[in-house]
Amino acid sequence: MANALVSIQIIPKTKNGEDTIPYIDEAIKVITDSGVKYQVNPLETTMEGDLTELIKIVEKMNKKMIELNCPSVISQIKVFYNPDGASMDQLTEKYR
């Protein structure tokens, strides 16, 4: 059962001021490959799962940016943690 929601906005620094969207696409691919439930939004992506696993995914995303030759990365994250369960659908259902 999911116990956390983690939203991340990843901001890679590029060497020559290139467009960051292809890098962000690669970061989202890290999430996709992890198999966790997620939702891409205009300014951040939210993942649902076990907090420890989600934090490891954030780490992998940052490392992926370095592998792609970004000299540094800023990751802004928000964490909702509830040991009794956390669900994107449950938190947003009244808005649908």
Number of C-alpha atoms within 10 A of each C-alpha: 11 19 17 24 24 21 24 20 18 23 18 23 19 18 10 7 7 10 11 14 11 10 21 17 10 15 23 19 13 17 21 13 9 13 9 16 15 18 14 12 10 6 9 16 17 19 26 23 22 19 20 10 14 21 15 11 19 21 12 16 24 21 16 18 22 16 10 12 13 18 12 14 17 11 15 11 15 13 15 13 16 13 11 9 14 19 19 16 11 9 9 9 9 7 6 5
